[in-house]
Amino acid sequence: MARVETGTVVCLASREAVTLADIRGATLRVTRGTLWLTQQRDRRDIVLQVGDRWAVERDGDTVVEALGDTCFSMVAPHAAAPIRLPAS
């Protein structure tokens, strides 16, 4: 897994997806494109567009998928805490 510092921008190609584990409290902010996401044990589908922010509400897996080329930043709940991304 790669570690990213808070505020790091992650860019995904269209239809590319990543699973983020146990990032409760992290805020995702879309800076380009559209991002679909869902949380483990949550039936909702959440769609974020440029400028939207959303705080991860629970531990477990959060799956994010780019609907078109998309970039988003992640801010940890505590500024010093790293966020881990799966290796690509």
Backbone as CSV, one residue per row, in Angstrom:
resi,resn,N_x,N_y,N_z,CA_x,CA_y,CA_z,C_x,C_y,C_z
1,MET,0.836,-1.183,0.000,0.000,0.000,0.000,0.877,1.241,0.000
2,ALA,0.424,2.224,-0.732,1.129,3.510,-0.773,0.541,4.411,0.304
3,ARG,1.380,5.234,0.900,0.920,6.228,1.874,0.888,7.578,1.179
4,VAL,-0.175,8.293,1.381,-0.253,9.650,0.846,-0.508,10.598,1.998
5,GLU,0.059,11.757,1.901,-0.169,12.760,2.932,-1.520,13.421,2.692
6,THR,-2.082,13.966,3.723,-3.357,14.633,3.602,-3.275,15.724,2.539
7,GLY,-4.298,15.829,1.723,-4.328,16.822,0.656,-3.794,16.327,-0.678
8,THR,-3.238,15.134,-0.699,-2.727,14.576,-1.950,-3.868,14.393,-2.945
9,VAL,-3.614,14.734,-4.193,-4.613,14.570,-5.250,-4.406,13.214,-5.917
10,VAL,-5.486,12.457,-6.049,-5.474,11.152,-6.704,-6.255,11.286,-8.002
11,CYS,-5.656,10.861,-9.118,-6.335,10.912,-10.412,-6.587,9.495,-10.902
12,LEU,-7.807,9.269,-11.379,-8.211,7.972,-11.895,-8.703,8.130,-13.327
13,ALA,-8.383,7.156,-14.159,-8.912,7.134,-15.521,-10.375,6.707,-15.476
14,SER,-11.088,6.987,-16.533,-12.494,6.615,-16.624,-12.689,5.138,-16.295
15,ARG,-13.624,4.844,-15.399,-14.008,3.496,-14.960,-12.971,2.840,-14.044
16,GLU,-11.889,3.548,-13.716,-10.900,3.000,-12.784,-11.459,3.131,-11.367
17,ALA,-11.219,2.112,-10.550,-11.743,2.102,-9.191,-10.642,1.728,-8.212
18,VAL,-10.767,2.229,-6.987,-9.886,1.828,-5.894,-10.737,1.595,-4.652
19,THR,-10.248,0.707,-3.809,-10.894,0.444,-2.529,-10.025,1.036,-1.441
20,LEU,-10.615,1.886,-0.633,-9.925,2.542,0.468,-10.423,1.903,1.761
21,ALA,-9.516,1.371,2.547,-9.910,0.648,3.759,-9.784,1.528,4.996
22,ASP,-10.827,1.499,5.795,-10.808,2.117,7.126,-10.329,3.564,7.128
23,ILE,-11.013,4.405,6.356,-10.644,5.825,6.302,-11.755,6.705,6.883
24,ARG,-12.483,6.167,7.846,-13.568,6.923,8.481,-13.086,8.304,8.897
25,GLY,-13.867,9.304,8.557,-13.543,10.674,8.917,-12.754,11.421,7.853
26,ALA,-12.166,10.699,6.908,-11.446,11.371,5.819,-12.457,12.084,4.924
27,THR,-12.049,13.227,4.399,-12.906,13.982,3.495,-12.384,13.831,2.077
28,LEU,-13.271,13.492,1.147,-12.934,13.399,-0.268,-13.483,14.651,-0.952
29,ARG,-12.668,15.290,-1.788,-13.078,16.499,-2.512,-12.719,16.329,-3.973
30,VAL,-13.723,16.382,-4.830,-13.505,16.185,-6.265,-13.003,17.485,-6.886
31,THR,-11.872,17.387,-7.598,-11.279,18.556,-8.251,-11.430,18.503,-9.772
32,ARG,-11.787,17.329,-10.300,-12.019,17.168,-11.740,-12.881,15.940,-11.968
33,GLY,-13.866,16.044,-12.829,-14.674,14.884,-13.200,-15.780,14.565,-12.216
34,THR,-16.171,13.276,-12.217,-17.264,12.787,-11.374,-16.821,11.492,-10.707
35,LEU,-17.097,11.373,-9.417,-16.680,10.221,-8.629,-17.904,9.536,-8.039
36,TRP,-17.999,8.226,-8.247,-19.038,7.401,-7.616,-18.397,6.702,-6.434
37,LEU,-19.125,6.588,-5.330,-18.577,5.839,-4.197,-19.663,5.167,-3.407
38,THR,-19.251,4.151,-2.686,-20.133,3.457,-1.757,-19.294,2.957,-0.599
39,GLN,-19.936,2.800,0.546,-19.264,2.307,1.736,-19.743,0.904,2.065
40,GLN,-18.876,0.151,2.695,-19.244,-1.185,3.148,-20.427,-1.085,4.102
41,ARG,-21.369,-1.973,3.964,-22.588,-2.027,4.782,-23.454,-0.774,4.643
42,ASP,-23.458,-0.187,3.447,-24.270,1.003,3.180,-24.875,0.820,1.791
43,ARG,-26.168,0.895,1.692,-26.844,0.668,0.408,-26.804,1.873,-0.529
44,ARG,-26.387,3.013,-0.011,-26.404,4.223,-0.823,-25.297,4.231,-1.870
45,ASP,-25.604,4.823,-2.998,-24.611,5.198,-3.998,-24.465,6.705,-3.881
46,ILE,-23.231,7.165,-3.813,-22.978,8.589,-3.675,-22.211,9.047,-4.904
47,VAL,-22.658,10.123,-5.521,-21.994,10.665,-6.703,-21.558,12.090,-6.377
48,LEU,-20.259,12.338,-6.565,-19.689,13.653,-6.299,-19.177,14.258,-7.589
49,GLN,-19.386,15.550,-7.753,-18.883,16.264,-8.926,-17.905,17.339,-8.476
50,VAL,-17.302,18.007,-9.436,-16.284,19.013,-9.142,-16.774,19.971,-8.055
51,GLY,-15.934,20.140,-7.028,-16.261,21.036,-5.926,-16.982,20.374,-4.775
52,ASP,-17.557,19.186,-5.003,-18.257,18.484,-3.923,-17.265,17.906,-2.929
53,ARG,-17.681,17.878,-1.665,-16.905,17.266,-0.582,-17.797,16.263,0.124
54,TRP,-17.175,15.215,0.630,-17.940,14.216,1.361,-17.036,13.552,2.386
55,ALA,-17.510,13.416,3.617,-16.743,12.780,4.694,-17.161,11.322,4.812
56,VAL,-16.189,10.429,4.814,-16.437,8.994,4.964,-17.012,8.764,6.355
57,GLU,-18.141,8.078,6.407,-18.915,7.969,7.636,-18.618,6.744,8.484
58,ARG,-17.903,5.748,7.928,-17.693,4.515,8.695,-16.411,3.826,8.281
59,ASP,-15.930,2.969,9.166,-14.791,2.127,8.823,-15.251,1.018,7.885
60,GLY,-14.319,0.248,7.415,-14.599,-0.769,6.409,-14.156,-0.228,5.066
61,ASP,-14.508,-0.928,4.005,-14.091,-0.525,2.664,-14.972,0.588,2.107
62,THR,-14.325,1.568,1.511,-14.999,2.599,0.733,-14.492,2.430,-0.694
63,VAL,-15.395,2.125,-1.613,-15.018,1.919,-3.011,-15.334,3.205,-3.770
64,VAL,-14.330,3.706,-4.511,-14.532,4.885,-5.344,-14.226,4.513,-6.786
65,GLU,-15.039,5.026,-7.701,-14.848,4.761,-9.129,-15.017,6.058,-9.912
66,ALA,-14.132,6.262,-10.872,-14.183,7.452,-11.716,-15.220,7.262,-12.814
67,LEU,-16.103,8.230,-12.946,-17.064,8.247,-14.049,-16.535,9.262,-15.053
68,GLY,-15.590,8.836,-15.864,-14.816,9.744,-16.697,-13.520,10.037,-15.951
69,ASP,-12.568,10.663,-16.622,-11.303,10.998,-15.964,-11.592,11.909,-14.776
70,THR,-11.106,11.521,-13.614,-11.483,12.200,-12.374,-10.271,12.361,-11.456
71,CYS,-10.219,13.472,-10.748,-9.219,13.691,-9.708,-9.942,14.101,-8.427
72,PHE,-9.421,13.625,-7.303,-9.971,14.021,-6.011,-8.845,14.101,-4.999
73,SER,-9.067,14.895,-3.968,-8.093,14.969,-2.883,-8.713,14.342,-1.650
74,MET,-7.835,13.870,-0.786,-8.281,13.260,0.462,-7.630,13.999,1.614
75,VAL,-8.426,14.335,2.611,-7.920,14.995,3.794,-8.245,14.091,4.974
76,ALA,-7.201,13.670,5.684,-7.378,12.792,6.837,-8.103,13.544,7.953
77,PRO,-8.773,12.804,8.841,-9.485,13.473,9.929,-8.546,14.236,10.854
78,HIS,-7.309,13.815,10.924,-6.282,14.515,11.706,-5.193,14.874,10.714
79,ALA,-4.845,16.116,10.609,-3.948,16.608,9.564,-2.656,15.809,9.430
80,ALA,-2.147,15.247,10.509,-0.872,14.538,10.437,-1.034,13.076,10.013
81,ALA,-2.249,12.575,9.995,-2.463,11.156,9.709,-2.333,10.860,8.223
82,PRO,-1.549,9.845,7.868,-1.451,9.462,6.459,-2.673,8.663,6.040
83,ILE,-2.942,8.626,4.771,-4.005,7.802,4.200,-3.322,6.760,3.337
84,ARG,-3.756,5.523,3.439,-3.125,4.456,2.671,-3.953,4.122,1.442
85,LEU,-3.274,4.063,0.301,-3.908,3.686,-0.952,-3.397,2.318,-1.378
86,PRO,-4.246,1.495,-2.001,-3.765,0.218,-2.498,-2.708,0.435,-3.579
87,ALA,-1.731,-0.464,-3.659,-0.725,-0.383,-4.708,-1.397,-0.592,-6.047
88,SER,-0.930,0.149,-7.058,-1.556,-0.003,-8.379,-0.751,-0.917,-9.254
